[in-house]
Amino acid sequence: MLLFSIQAYSQTRILTGTVVGEADDLPIPGVTVLDKTNQTGTTTDVDGKYSISVSDNSVLVFSFIGYASQEFTVGNQSIINVTLAEDIS
């Protein structure tokens, strides 16, 4: 009798996108992009663009001073573009 185990590995891939401001639709450089699931992160470049290694179960948090943070579950997406609204609280 042959016994074996099957392990499910979460495949990683590169996810990209752009972060812009809601008020003017201009790119926001320096936005923190944090993968809460894998505890990795990056920041947007001068054009508001980012790329980060993610898995299907990754949850990304986008944050920047003066703007309300947003969270997105990655799923099977390969591009997530984000529009941040000013934090009025």
PDB file of N, CA, C and O in Angstrom:
ATOM      1  N   MET A   1       0.834  -1.165   0.000  1.00  0.00           N
ATOM      2  CA  MET A   1       0.000   0.000   0.000  1.00  0.00           C
ATOM      3  C   MET A   1       0.891   1.244   0.000  1.00  0.00           C
ATOM      4  O   MET A   1       1.835   1.344   0.783  1.00  0.00           O
ATOM      5  N   LEU A   2       0.583   2.171  -0.872  1.00  0.00           N
ATOM      6  CA  LEU A   2       1.377   3.391  -0.999  1.00  0.00           C
ATOM      7  C   LEU A   2       0.594   4.558  -0.398  1.00  0.00           C
ATOM      8  O   LEU A   2      -0.539   4.832  -0.796  1.00  0.00           O
ATOM      9  N   LEU A   3       1.204   5.229   0.550  1.00  0.00           N
ATOM     10  CA  LEU A   3       0.585   6.391   1.178  1.00  0.00           C
ATOM     11  C   LEU A   3       1.323   7.638   0.737  1.00  0.00           C
ATOM     12  O   LEU A   3       2.550   7.651   0.644  1.00  0.00           O
ATOM     13  N   PHE A   4       0.576   8.664   0.474  1.00  0.00           N
ATOM     14  CA  PHE A   4       1.195   9.936   0.130  1.00  0.00           C
ATOM     15  C   PHE A   4       0.307  11.059   0.616  1.00  0.00           C
ATOM     16  O   PHE A   4      -0.890  10.881   0.841  1.00  0.00           O
ATOM     17  N   SER A   5       0.909  12.204   0.771  1.00  0.00           N
ATOM     18  CA  SER A   5       0.130  13.367   1.182  1.00  0.00           C
ATOM     19  C   SER A   5       0.216  14.427   0.104  1.00  0.00           C
ATOM     20  O   SER A   5       1.232  14.589  -0.571  1.00  0.00           O
ATOM     21  N   ILE A   6      -0.854  15.120  -0.027  1.00  0.00           N
ATOM     22  CA  ILE A   6      -0.912  16.222  -0.983  1.00  0.00           C
ATOM     23  C   ILE A   6      -0.977  17.509  -0.182  1.00  0.00           C
ATOM     24  O   ILE A   6      -1.866  17.705   0.646  1.00  0.00           O
ATOM     25  N   GLN A   7      -0.029  18.368  -0.444  1.00  0.00           N
ATOM     26  CA  GLN A   7      -0.020  19.655   0.239  1.00  0.00           C
ATOM     27  C   GLN A   7      -0.383  20.740  -0.756  1.00  0.00           C
ATOM     28  O   GLN A   7       0.138  20.798  -1.870  1.00  0.00           O
ATOM     29  N   ALA A   8      -1.268  21.573  -0.333  1.00  0.00           N
ATOM     30  CA  ALA A   8      -1.667  22.696  -1.191  1.00  0.00           C
ATOM     31  C   ALA A   8      -0.737  23.869  -0.913  1.00  0.00           C
ATOM     32  O   ALA A   8      -0.623  24.344   0.217  1.00  0.00           O
ATOM     33  N   TYR A   9      -0.093  24.309  -1.945  1.00  0.00           N
ATOM     34  CA  TYR A   9       0.780  25.471  -1.821  1.00  0.00           C
ATOM     35  C   TYR A   9       0.116  26.653  -2.501  1.00  0.00           C
ATOM     36  O   TYR A   9      -0.392  26.547  -3.617  1.00  0.00           O
ATOM     37  N   SER A  10       0.130  27.734  -1.834  1.00  0.00           N
ATOM     38  CA  SER A  10      -0.428  28.947  -2.396  1.00  0.00           C
ATOM     39  C   SER A  10       0.593  29.528  -3.360  1.00  0.00           C
ATOM     40  O   SER A  10       1.710  29.867  -2.967  1.00  0.00           O
ATOM     41  N   GLN A  11       0.208  29.640  -4.607  1.00  0.00           N
ATOM     42  CA  GLN A  11       1.124  30.185  -5.599  1.00  0.00           C
ATOM     43  C   GLN A  11       1.169  31.699  -5.473  1.00  0.00           C
ATOM     44  O   GLN A  11       0.147  32.352  -5.263  1.00  0.00           O
ATOM     45  N   THR A  12       2.355  32.233  -5.603  1.00  0.00           N
ATOM     46  CA  THR A  12       2.505  33.681  -5.545  1.00  0.00           C
ATOM     47  C   THR A  12       2.665  34.232  -6.955  1.00  0.00           C
ATOM     48  O   THR A  12       3.104  33.541  -7.874  1.00  0.00           O
ATOM     49  N   ARG A  13       2.298  35.485  -7.090  1.00  0.00           N
ATOM     50  CA  ARG A  13       2.428  36.166  -8.376  1.00  0.00           C
ATOM     51  C   ARG A  13       2.613  37.655  -8.094  1.00  0.00           C
ATOM     52  O   ARG A  13       2.430  38.111  -6.965  1.00  0.00           O
ATOM     53  N   ILE A  14       2.972  38.391  -9.110  1.00  0.00           N
ATOM     54  CA  ILE A  14       3.157  39.831  -8.978  1.00  0.00           C
ATOM     55  C   ILE A  14       1.846  40.529  -9.337  1.00  0.00           C
ATOM     56  O   ILE A  14       1.286  40.319 -10.413  1.00  0.00           O
ATOM     57  N   LEU A  15       1.378  41.351  -8.425  1.00  0.00           N
ATOM     58  CA  LEU A  15       0.182  42.163  -8.632  1.00  0.00           C
ATOM     59  C   LEU A  15       0.645  43.603  -8.819  1.00  0.00           C
ATOM     60  O   LEU A  15       1.569  44.056  -8.143  1.00  0.00           O
ATOM     61  N   THR A  16       0.011  44.314  -9.727  1.00  0.00           N
ATOM     62  CA  THR A  16       0.389  45.704  -9.999  1.00  0.00           C
ATOM     63  C   THR A  16      -0.847  46.593  -9.943  1.00  0.00           C
ATOM     64  O   THR A  16      -1.979  46.111  -9.898  1.00  0.00           O
ATOM     65  N   GLY A  17      -0.611  47.878  -9.947  1.00  0.00           N
ATOM     66  CA  GLY A  17      -1.714  48.832  -9.981  1.00  0.00           C
ATOM     67  C   GLY A  17      -1.225  50.250  -9.805  1.00  0.00           C
ATOM     68  O   GLY A  17      -0.026  50.510  -9.709  1.00  0.00           O
ATOM     69  N   THR A  18      -2.179  51.160  -9.764  1.00  0.00           N
ATOM     70  CA  THR A  18      -1.913  52.577  -9.596  1.00  0.00           C
ATOM     71  C   THR A  18      -2.844  53.119  -8.524  1.00  0.00           C
ATOM     72  O   THR A  18      -4.002  52.711  -8.433  1.00  0.00           O
ATOM     73  N   VAL A  19      -2.335  54.041  -7.711  1.00  0.00           N
ATOM     74  CA  VAL A  19      -3.132  54.684  -6.669  1.00  0.00           C
ATOM     75  C   VAL A  19      -3.258  56.167  -7.015  1.00  0.00           C
ATOM     76  O   VAL A  19      -2.263  56.858  -7.232  1.00  0.00           O
ATOM     77  N   VAL A  20      -4.515  56.640  -7.061  1.00  0.00           N
ATOM     78  CA  VAL A  20      -4.785  58.049  -7.364  1.00  0.00           C
ATOM     79  C   VAL A  20      -5.672  58.643  -6.268  1.00  0.00           C
ATOM     80  O   VAL A  20      -6.300  57.915  -5.499  1.00  0.00           O
ATOM     81  N   GLY A  21      -5.711  59.949  -6.211  1.00  0.00           N
ATOM     82  CA  GLY A  21      -6.570  60.649  -5.267  1.00  0.00           C
ATOM     83  C   GLY A  21      -7.951  60.874  -5.860  1.00  0.00           C
ATOM     84  O   GLY A  21      -8.091  61.142  -7.053  1.00  0.00           O
ATOM     85  N   GLU A  22      -8.962  60.763  -5.023  1.00  0.00           N
ATOM     86  CA  GLU A  22     -10.344  60.921  -5.478  1.00  0.00           C
ATOM     87  C   GLU A  22     -10.642  62.341  -5.946  1.00  0.00           C
ATOM     88  O   GLU A  22     -11.358  62.534  -6.928  1.00  0.00           O
ATOM     89  N   ALA A  23     -10.100  63.327  -5.252  1.00  0.00           N
ATOM     90  CA  ALA A  23     -10.430  64.729  -5.539  1.00  0.00           C
ATOM     91  C   ALA A  23      -9.927  65.194  -6.906  1.00  0.00           C
ATOM     92  O   ALA A  23     -10.616  65.932  -7.609  1.00  0.00           O
ATOM     93  N   ASP A  24      -8.716  64.754  -7.279  1.00  0.00           N
ATOM     94  CA  ASP A  24      -8.119  65.272  -8.511  1.00  0.00           C
ATOM     95  C   ASP A  24      -7.704  64.194  -9.509  1.00  0.00           C
ATOM     96  O   ASP A  24      -7.232  64.516 -10.599  1.00  0.00           O
ATOM     97  N   ASP A  25      -7.870  62.925  -9.156  1.00  0.00           N
ATOM     98  CA  ASP A  25      -7.518  61.790 -10.022  1.00  0.00           C
ATOM     99  C   ASP A  25      -6.030  61.783 -10.398  1.00  0.00           C
ATOM    100  O   ASP A  25      -5.646  61.212 -11.419  1.00  0.00           O
ATOM    101  N   LEU A  26      -5.198  62.423  -9.565  1.00  0.00           N
ATOM    102  CA  LEU A  26      -3.753  62.438  -9.800  1.00  0.00           C
ATOM    103  C   LEU A  26      -3.089  61.320  -9.012  1.00  0.00           C
ATOM    104  O   LEU A  26      -3.566  60.962  -7.935  1.00  0.00           O
ATOM    105  N   PRO A  27      -1.988  60.755  -9.532  1.00  0.00           N
ATOM    106  CA  PRO A  27      -1.274  59.697  -8.822  1.00  0.00           C
ATOM    107  C   PRO A  27      -0.747  60.184  -7.475  1.00  0.00           C
ATOM    108  O   PRO A  27      -0.389  61.352  -7.324  1.00  0.00           O
ATOM    109  N   ILE A  28      -0.703  59.272  -6.494  1.00  0.00           N
ATOM    110  CA  ILE A  28      -0.184  59.603  -5.171  1.00  0.00           C
ATOM    111  C   ILE A  28       1.098  58.810  -4.932  1.00  0.00           C
ATOM    112  O   ILE A  28       1.041  57.594  -4.750  1.00  0.00           O
ATOM    113  N   PRO A  29       2.255  59.478  -4.930  1.00  0.00           N
ATOM    114  CA  PRO A  29       3.503  58.780  -4.624  1.00  0.00           C
ATOM    115  C   PRO A  29       3.641  58.542  -3.123  1.00  0.00           C
ATOM    116  O   PRO A  29       3.167  59.344  -2.319  1.00  0.00           O
ATOM    117  N   GLY A  30       4.283  57.451  -2.750  1.00  0.00           N
ATOM    118  CA  GLY A  30       4.576  57.185  -1.345  1.00  0.00           C
ATOM    119  C   GLY A  30       3.478  56.506  -0.569  1.00  0.00           C
ATOM    120  O   GLY A  30       3.564  56.416   0.656  1.00  0.00           O
ATOM    121  N   VAL A  31       2.429  56.015  -1.248  1.00  0.00           N
ATOM    122  CA  VAL A  31       1.363  55.272  -0.556  1.00  0.00           C
ATOM    123  C   VAL A  31       1.924  53.934  -0.083  1.00  0.00           C
ATOM    124  O   VAL A  31       2.602  53.241  -0.842  1.00  0.00           O
ATOM    125  N   THR A  32       1.645  53.570   1.167  1.00  0.00           N
ATOM    126  CA  THR A  32       2.063  52.276   1.695  1.00  0.00           C
ATOM    127  C   THR A  32       1.079  51.212   1.244  1.00  0.00           C
ATOM    128  O   THR A  32      -0.132  51.357   1.415  1.00  0.00           O
ATOM    129  N   VAL A  33       1.609  50.138   0.664  1.00  0.00           N
ATOM    130  CA  VAL A  33       0.812  48.991   0.247  1.00  0.00           C
ATOM    131  C   VAL A  33       1.295  47.812   1.083  1.00  0.00           C
ATOM    132  O   VAL A  33       2.404  47.318   0.882  1.00  0.00           O
ATOM    133  N   LEU A  34       0.458  47.357   2.026  1.00  0.00           N
ATOM    134  CA  LEU A  34       0.842  46.297   2.959  1.00  0.00           C
ATOM    135  C   LEU A  34       0.002  45.059   2.709  1.00  0.00           C
ATOM    136  O   LEU A  34      -1.225  45.134   2.653  1.00  0.00           O
ATOM    137  N   ASP A  35       0.669  43.908   2.557  1.00  0.00           N
ATOM    138  CA  ASP A  35      -0.027  42.624   2.477  1.00  0.00           C
ATOM    139  C   ASP A  35      -0.151  42.104   3.899  1.00  0.00           C
ATOM    140  O   ASP A  35       0.816  41.589   4.461  1.00  0.00           O
ATOM    141  N   LYS A  36      -1.341  42.237   4.488  1.00  0.00           N
ATOM    142  CA  LYS A  36      -1.566  41.820   5.880  1.00  0.00           C
ATOM    143  C   LYS A  36      -1.356  40.325   6.062  1.00  0.00           C
ATOM    144  O   LYS A  36      -0.941  39.887   7.135  1.00  0.00           O
ATOM    145  N   THR A  37      -1.632  39.545   5.043  1.00  0.00           N
ATOM    146  CA  THR A  37      -1.542  38.093   5.136  1.00  0.00           C
ATOM    147  C   THR A  37      -0.098  37.622   5.191  1.00  0.00           C
ATOM    148  O   THR A  37       0.252  36.780   6.017  1.00  0.00           O
ATOM    149  N   ASN A  38       0.737  38.157   4.321  1.00  0.00           N
ATOM    150  CA  ASN A  38       2.126  37.706   4.215  1.00  0.00           C
ATOM    151  C   ASN A  38       3.118  38.627   4.910  1.00  0.00           C
ATOM    152  O   ASN A  38       4.318  38.354   4.925  1.00  0.00           O
ATOM    153  N   GLN A  39       2.611  39.737   5.494  1.00  0.00           N
ATOM    154  CA  GLN A  39       3.459  40.704   6.191  1.00  0.00           C
ATOM    155  C   GLN A  39       4.595  41.234   5.312  1.00  0.00           C
ATOM    156  O   GLN A  39       5.744  41.330   5.744  1.00  0.00           O
ATOM    157  N   THR A  40       4.243  41.576   4.069  1.00  0.00           N
ATOM    158  CA  THR A  40       5.188  42.214   3.158  1.00  0.00           C
ATOM    159  C   THR A  40       4.581  43.530   2.704  1.00  0.00           C
ATOM    160  O   THR A  40       3.384  43.760   2.880  1.00  0.00           O
ATOM    161  N   GLY A  41       5.388  44.379   2.130  1.00  0.00           N
ATOM    162  CA  GLY A  41       4.848  45.650   1.690  1.00  0.00           C
ATOM    163  C   GLY A  41       5.735  46.351   0.692  1.00  0.00           C
ATOM    164  O   GLY A  41       6.850  45.919   0.402  1.00  0.00           O
ATOM    165  N   THR A  42       5.213  47.438   0.178  1.00  0.00           N
ATOM    166  CA  THR A  42       5.928  48.274  -0.764  1.00  0.00           C
ATOM    167  C   THR A  42       5.310  49.667  -0.708  1.00  0.00           C
ATOM    168  O   THR A  42       4.380  49.900   0.065  1.00  0.00           O
ATOM    169  N   THR A  43       5.811  50.584  -1.512  1.00  0.00           N
ATOM    170  CA  THR A  43       5.224  51.918  -1.635  1.00  0.00           C
ATOM    171  C   THR A  43       5.061  52.254  -3.107  1.00  0.00           C
ATOM    172  O   THR A  43       5.734  51.684  -3.967  1.00  0.00           O
ATOM    173  N   THR A  44       4.162  53.184  -3.386  1.00  0.00           N
ATOM    174  CA  THR A  44       3.971  53.613  -4.767  1.00  0.00           C
ATOM    175  C   THR A  44       5.127  54.523  -5.197  1.00  0.00           C
ATOM    176  O   THR A  44       5.722  55.227  -4.382  1.00  0.00           O
ATOM    177  N   ASP A  45       5.426  54.488  -6.500  1.00  0.00           N
ATOM    178  CA  ASP A  45       6.500  55.331  -7.032  1.00  0.00           C
ATOM    179  C   ASP A  45       5.952  56.724  -7.353  1.00  0.00           C
ATOM    180  O   ASP A  45       4.818  57.036  -6.987  1.00  0.00           O
ATOM    181  N   VAL A  46       6.735  57.559  -8.027  1.00  0.00           N
ATOM    182  CA  VAL A  46       6.337  58.939  -8.313  1.00  0.00           C
ATOM    183  C   VAL A  46       5.110  59.017  -9.214  1.00  0.00           C
ATOM    184  O   VAL A  46       4.437  60.046  -9.253  1.00  0.00           O
ATOM    185  N   ASP A  47       4.815  57.941  -9.936  1.00  0.00           N
ATOM    186  CA  ASP A  47       3.643  57.895 -10.810  1.00  0.00           C
ATOM    187  C   ASP A  47       2.458  57.193 -10.153  1.00  0.00           C
ATOM    188  O   ASP A  47       1.459  56.915 -10.816  1.00  0.00           O
ATOM    189  N   GLY A  48       2.561  56.901  -8.840  1.00  0.00           N
ATOM    190  CA  GLY A  48       1.489  56.229  -8.122  1.00  0.00           C
ATOM    191  C   GLY A  48       1.395  54.742  -8.408  1.00  0.00           C
ATOM    192  O   GLY A  48       0.418  54.100  -8.020  1.00  0.00           O
ATOM    193  N   LYS A  49       2.398  54.179  -9.082  1.00  0.00           N
ATOM    194  CA  LYS A  49       2.376  52.761  -9.459  1.00  0.00           C
ATOM    195  C   LYS A  49       3.079  51.911  -8.398  1.00  0.00           C
ATOM    196  O   LYS A  49       3.994  52.370  -7.714  1.00  0.00           O
ATOM    197  N   TYR A  50       2.624  50.655  -8.280  1.00  0.00           N
ATOM    198  CA  TYR A  50       3.237  49.715  -7.342  1.00  0.00           C
ATOM    199  C   TYR A  50       3.217  48.315  -7.933  1.00  0.00           C
ATOM    200  O   TYR A  50       2.456  48.030  -8.858  1.00  0.00           O
ATOM    201  N   SER A  51       4.046  47.459  -7.399  1.00  0.00           N
ATOM    202  CA  SER A  51       3.990  46.029  -7.694  1.00  0.00           C
ATOM    203  C   SER A  51       4.386  45.303  -6.419  1.00  0.00           C
ATOM    204  O   SER A  51       5.273  45.741  -5.686  1.00  0.00           O
ATOM    205  N   ILE A  52       3.710  44.178  -6.164  1.00  0.00           N
ATOM    206  CA  ILE A  52       3.932  43.433  -4.936  1.00  0.00           C
ATOM    207  C   ILE A  52       3.645  41.959  -5.199  1.00  0.00           C
ATOM    208  O   ILE A  52       2.738  41.619  -5.958  1.00  0.00           O
ATOM    209  N   SER A  53       4.417  41.100  -4.573  1.00  0.00           N
ATOM    210  CA  SER A  53       4.208  39.661  -4.670  1.00  0.00           C
ATOM    211  C   SER A  53       3.071  39.267  -3.725  1.00  0.00           C
ATOM    212  O   SER A  53       3.120  39.569  -2.532  1.00  0.00           O
ATOM    213  N   VAL A  54       2.050  38.593  -4.258  1.00  0.00           N
ATOM    214  CA  VAL A  54       0.858  38.236  -3.483  1.00  0.00           C
ATOM    215  C   VAL A  54       0.452  36.790  -3.748  1.00  0.00           C
ATOM    216  O   VAL A  54       0.950  36.146  -4.672  1.00  0.00           O
ATOM    217  N   SER A  55      -0.460  36.298  -2.921  1.00  0.00           N
ATOM    218  CA  SER A  55      -1.124  35.022  -3.159  1.00  0.00           C
ATOM    219  C   SER A  55      -2.625  35.289  -3.221  1.00  0.00           C
ATOM    220  O   SER A  55      -3.065  36.401  -2.930  1.00  0.00           O
ATOM    221  N   ASP A  56      -3.411  34.289  -3.593  1.00  0.00           N
ATOM    222  CA  ASP A  56      -4.857  34.479  -3.729  1.00  0.00           C
ATOM    223  C   ASP A  56      -5.515  34.954  -2.446  1.00  0.00           C
ATOM    224  O   ASP A  56      -6.493  35.700  -2.489  1.00  0.00           O
ATOM    225  N   ASN A  57      -4.985  34.526  -1.298  1.00  0.00           N
ATOM    226  CA  ASN A  57      -5.625  34.892  -0.028  1.00  0.00           C
ATOM    227  C   ASN A  57      -5.055  36.174   0.582  1.00  0.00           C
ATOM    228  O   ASN A  57      -5.406  36.524   1.709  1.00  0.00           O
ATOM    229  N   SER A  58      -4.190  36.872  -0.136  1.00  0.00           N
ATOM    230  CA  SER A  58      -3.612  38.119   0.367  1.00  0.00           C
ATOM    231  C   SER A  58      -4.680  39.194   0.550  1.00  0.00           C
ATOM    232  O   SER A  58      -5.623  39.298  -0.234  1.00  0.00           O
ATOM    233  N   VAL A  59      -4.508  39.990   1.607  1.00  0.00           N
ATOM    234  CA  VAL A  59      -5.351  41.161   1.850  1.00  0.00           C
ATOM    235  C   VAL A  59      -4.426  42.370   1.856  1.00  0.00           C
ATOM    236  O   VAL A  59      -3.529  42.466   2.694  1.00  0.00           O
ATOM    237  N   LEU A  60      -4.641  43.287   0.927  1.00  0.00           N
ATOM    238  CA  LEU A  60      -3.798  44.472   0.812  1.00  0.00           C
ATOM    239  C   LEU A  60      -4.445  45.663   1.491  1.00  0.00           C
ATOM    240  O   LEU A  60      -5.650  45.886   1.369  1.00  0.00           O
ATOM    241  N   VAL A  61      -3.632  46.429   2.209  1.00  0.00           N
ATOM    242  CA  VAL A  61      -4.083  47.665   2.846  1.00  0.00           C
ATOM    243  C   VAL A  61      -3.301  48.812   2.206  1.00  0.00           C
ATOM    244  O   VAL A  61      -2.070  48.798   2.168  1.00  0.00           O
ATOM    245  N   PHE A  62      -4.038  49.799   1.708  1.00  0.00           N
ATOM    246  CA  PHE A  62      -3.452  50.981   1.093  1.00  0.00           C
ATOM    247  C   PHE A  62      -3.649  52.142   2.064  1.00  0.00           C
ATOM    248  O   PHE A  62      -4.775  52.439   2.461  1.00  0.00           O
ATOM    249  N   SER A  63      -2.544  52.805   2.447  1.00  0.00           N
ATOM    250  CA  SER A  63      -2.663  53.901   3.408  1.00  0.00           C
ATOM    251  C   SER A  63      -1.688  55.028   3.080  1.00  0.00           C
ATOM    252  O   SER A  63      -0.592  54.809   2.565  1.00  0.00           O
ATOM    253  N   PHE A  64      -2.134  56.244   3.401  1.00  0.00           N
ATOM    254  CA  PHE A  64      -1.320  57.434   3.189  1.00  0.00           C
ATOM    255  C   PHE A  64      -1.869  58.521   4.095  1.00  0.00           C
ATOM    256  O   PHE A  64      -3.082  58.624   4.278  1.00  0.00           O
ATOM    257  N   ILE A  65      -0.992  59.327   4.659  1.00  0.00           N
ATOM    258  CA  ILE A  65      -1.402  60.389   5.584  1.00  0.00           C
ATOM    259  C   ILE A  65      -2.383  61.334   4.889  1.00  0.00           C
ATOM    260  O   ILE A  65      -2.137  61.807   3.779  1.00  0.00           O
ATOM    261  N   GLY A  66      -3.502  61.596   5.573  1.00  0.00           N
ATOM    262  CA  GLY A  66      -4.510  62.502   5.043  1.00  0.00           C
ATOM    263  C   GLY A  66      -5.575  61.814   4.207  1.00  0.00           C
ATOM    264  O   GLY A  66      -6.516  62.463   3.751  1.00  0.00           O
ATOM    265  N   TYR A  67      -5.440  60.497   3.997  1.00  0.00           N
ATOM    266  CA  TYR A  67      -6.398  59.742   3.196  1.00  0.00           C
ATOM    267  C   TYR A  67      -6.939  58.571   4.009  1.00  0.00           C
ATOM    268  O   TYR A  67      -6.243  58.030   4.868  1.00  0.00           O
ATOM    269  N   ALA A  68      -8.178  58.183   3.734  1.00  0.00           N
ATOM    270  CA  ALA A  68      -8.774  57.031   4.389  1.00  0.00           C
ATOM    271  C   ALA A  68      -8.164  55.753   3.818  1.00  0.00           C
ATOM    272  O   ALA A  68      -8.081  55.597   2.599  1.00  0.00           O
ATOM    273  N   SER A  69      -7.739  54.842   4.686  1.00  0.00           N
ATOM    274  CA  SER A  69      -7.161  53.567   4.248  1.00  0.00           C
ATOM    275  C   SER A  69      -8.230  52.702   3.585  1.00  0.00           C
ATOM    276  O   SER A  69      -9.420  52.814   3.880  1.00  0.00           O
ATOM    277  N   GLN A  70      -7.771  51.839   2.681  1.00  0.00           N
ATOM    278  CA  GLN A  70      -8.663  50.891   2.015  1.00  0.00           C
ATOM    279  C   GLN A  70      -8.043  49.507   2.035  1.00  0.00           C
ATOM    280  O   GLN A  70      -6.823  49.363   1.962  1.00  0.00           O
ATOM    281  N   GLU A  71      -8.897  48.478   2.135  1.00  0.00           N
ATOM    282  CA  GLU A  71      -8.449  47.086   2.111  1.00  0.00           C
ATOM    283  C   GLU A  71      -9.090  46.363   0.931  1.00  0.00           C
ATOM    284  O   GLU A  71     -10.253  46.589   0.599  1.00  0.00           O
ATOM    285  N   PHE A  72      -8.301  45.487   0.306  1.00  0.00           N
ATOM    286  CA  PHE A  72      -8.793  44.677  -0.803  1.00  0.00           C
ATOM    287  C   PHE A  72      -8.291  43.248  -0.645  1.00  0.00           C
ATOM    288  O   PHE A  72      -7.120  43.031  -0.335  1.00  0.00           O
ATOM    289  N   THR A  73      -9.175  42.272  -0.857  1.00  0.00           N
ATOM    290  CA  THR A  73      -8.765  40.873  -0.933  1.00  0.00           C
ATOM    291  C   THR A  73      -8.382  40.610  -2.378  1.00  0.00           C
ATOM    292  O   THR A  73      -9.142  40.927  -3.293  1.00  0.00           O
ATOM    293  N   VAL A  74      -7.202  40.029  -2.588  1.00  0.00           N
ATOM    294  CA  VAL A  74      -6.643  39.877  -3.924  1.00  0.00           C
ATOM    295  C   VAL A  74      -7.421  38.879  -4.778  1.00  0.00           C
ATOM    296  O   VAL A  74      -7.764  39.192  -5.918  1.00  0.00           O
ATOM    297  N   GLY A  75      -7.708  37.688  -4.256  1.00  0.00           N
ATOM    298  CA  GLY A  75      -8.370  36.669  -5.073  1.00  0.00           C
ATOM    299  C   GLY A  75      -7.525  36.343  -6.288  1.00  0.00           C
ATOM    300  O   GLY A  75      -6.317  36.139  -6.163  1.00  0.00           O
ATOM    301  N   ASN A  76      -8.138  36.290  -7.465  1.00  0.00           N
ATOM    302  CA  ASN A  76      -7.393  35.946  -8.685  1.00  0.00           C
ATOM    303  C   ASN A  76      -7.015  37.173  -9.508  1.00  0.00           C
ATOM    304  O   ASN A  76      -6.598  37.039 -10.659  1.00  0.00           O
ATOM    305  N   GLN A  77      -7.157  38.365  -8.932  1.00  0.00           N
ATOM    306  CA  GLN A  77      -6.838  39.593  -9.657  1.00  0.00           C
ATOM    307  C   GLN A  77      -5.332  39.746  -9.858  1.00  0.00           C
ATOM    308  O   GLN A  77      -4.538  39.314  -9.022  1.00  0.00           O
ATOM    309  N   SER A  78      -4.949  40.360 -10.969  1.00  0.00           N
ATOM    310  CA  SER A  78      -3.535  40.636 -11.213  1.00  0.00           C
ATOM    311  C   SER A  78      -3.262  42.137 -11.247  1.00  0.00           C
ATOM    312  O   SER A  78      -2.108  42.566 -11.227  1.00  0.00           O
ATOM    313  N   ILE A  79      -4.332  42.931 -11.300  1.00  0.00           N
ATOM    314  CA  ILE A  79      -4.218  44.391 -11.271  1.00  0.00           C
ATOM    315  C   ILE A  79      -5.275  44.929 -10.314  1.00  0.00           C
ATOM    316  O   ILE A  79      -6.451  44.582 -10.426  1.00  0.00           O
ATOM    317  N   ILE A  80      -4.862  45.770  -9.380  1.00  0.00           N
ATOM    318  CA  ILE A  80      -5.810  46.474  -8.519  1.00  0.00           C
ATOM    319  C   ILE A  80      -5.437  47.950  -8.539  1.00  0.00           C
ATOM    320  O   ILE A  80      -4.403  48.354  -8.008  1.00  0.00           O
ATOM    321  N   ASN A  81      -6.303  48.749  -9.163  1.00  0.00           N
ATOM    322  CA  ASN A  81      -6.150  50.198  -9.156  1.00  0.00           C
ATOM    323  C   ASN A  81      -6.999  50.751  -8.032  1.00  0.00           C
ATOM    324  O   ASN A  81      -8.128  50.306  -7.822  1.00  0.00           O
ATOM    325  N   VAL A  82      -6.457  51.729  -7.301  1.00  0.00           N
ATOM    326  CA  VAL A  82      -7.104  52.216  -6.098  1.00  0.00           C
ATOM    327  C   VAL A  82      -7.286  53.729  -6.169  1.00  0.00           C
ATOM    328  O   VAL A  82      -6.399  54.456  -6.616  1.00  0.00           O
ATOM    329  N   THR A  83      -8.448  54.185  -5.719  1.00  0.00           N
ATOM    330  CA  THR A  83      -8.707  55.614  -5.578  1.00  0.00           C
ATOM    331  C   THR A  83      -8.904  55.897  -4.103  1.00  0.00           C
ATOM    332  O   THR A  83      -9.853  55.403  -3.495  1.00  0.00           O
ATOM    333  N   LEU A  84      -8.011  56.693  -3.520  1.00  0.00           N
ATOM    334  CA  LEU A  84      -8.101  57.026  -2.102  1.00  0.00           C
ATOM    335  C   LEU A  84      -8.853  58.341  -1.917  1.00  0.00           C
ATOM    336  O   LEU A  84      -8.619  59.321  -2.625  1.00  0.00           O
ATOM    337  N   ALA A  85      -9.765  58.330  -0.941  1.00  0.00           N
ATOM    338  CA  ALA A  85     -10.522  59.540  -0.602  1.00  0.00           C
ATOM    339  C   ALA A  85      -9.832  60.234   0.568  1.00  0.00           C
ATOM    340  O   ALA A  85      -9.231  59.581   1.421  1.00  0.00           O
ATOM    341  N   GLU A  86      -9.921  61.544   0.600  1.00  0.00           N
ATOM    342  CA  GLU A  86      -9.363  62.292   1.711  1.00  0.00           C
ATOM    343  C   GLU A  86     -10.070  61.893   2.997  1.00  0.00           C
ATOM    344  O   GLU A  86     -11.280  61.669   3.001  1.00  0.00           O
ATOM    345  N   ASP A  87      -9.319  61.804   4.081  1.00  0.00           N
ATOM    346  CA  ASP A  87      -9.867  61.449   5.382  1.00  0.00           C
ATOM    347  C   ASP A  87     -10.400  62.714   6.038  1.00  0.00           C
ATOM    348  O   ASP A  87      -9.630  63.596   6.418  1.00  0.00           O
ATOM    349  N   ILE A  88     -11.716  62.800   6.168  1.00  0.00           N
ATOM    350  CA  ILE A  88     -12.320  64.025   6.693  1.00  0.00           C
ATOM    351  C   ILE A  88     -12.668  63.912   8.177  1.00  0.00           C
ATOM    352  O   ILE A  88     -13.343  64.783   8.725  1.00  0.00           O
ATOM    353  N   SER A  89     -12.207  62.841   8.828  1.00  0.00           N
ATOM    354  CA  SER A  89     -12.540  62.675  10.259  1.00  0.00           C
ATOM    355  C   SER A  89     -11.627  63.464  11.148  1.00  0.00           C
ATOM    356  O   SER A  89     -11.774  63.431  12.370  1.00  0.00           O
TER     357      SER A  89
END
